[in-house]
Amino acid sequence: MKKTILKLVAVSTLALSLTAISVPHTKASAATTYQVQNGDTFWLIGKEYGVSVKNLMATNKKSSDLLFVGDKLAIPQTITAEEKDLLARLVHAEAKGEPYAGKVAVATVVLNRVDSSLFPNDIKSVIYQKDQGYYAFSPVQDGAINEPADAEAKEAVQEALAYHGMGNGSLYFYNPKTATSDWITSRAVTTTIGNHVFAK
């Protein structure tokens, strides 16, 4: 009996030790808190976790950009890994060959649509939205959405998530060389990046 108890204690201690070794200490488990390190900024933390800088600051009741090493920040919830992957695949398909800033802007359009009362309120529904039998985004229509995203598209999504809520409200984008809709070209232009015009 005594030997069995000692074995159980030894096994339990070993299991706890292995768990402690395998969990990194720089970030809390489940990514709910983060300890500020030298060189950190809200922007870098927001981009790493894919959370809005505005939301990160509001969650932690911060009114300035000032951070102190050792501070613990609560990391607000962000979109799911599946939503990030879907958004990155859309960015990859829609903005292949476009500048990095244009990829960030495409991801931002989707996030802005989620926030807008004119569109569905989640990423998947926005991306797969249909109007008069056609999908809102051509890669969904032609199947290019199913191609895996490259590293730059994934990075652009992380940046768009960090930037979320600080842009100029773009809800649409189009290539003026190929656009056939008079309606889309009548929208107020917010910016032009590469071959895409962004509008609201």
Secondary structure, DSSP 4 states (H G I P E B T S, - for coil): -HHHHHHHHHHHHHHHHHHHHHS-SSB-GGG-EEE--TT--HHHHHHHHT--HHHHHHHTT-SSS---TT-EEE------HHHHHHHHHHHHHHSTTS-HHHHHHHHHHHHHHHHSTTS-SSHHHHHT-EETTEESSHHHHHSGGGSPP-HHHHHHHHHHHHHTTSS----EEE-TTT---HHHHTSPEEEEETTEEEE-
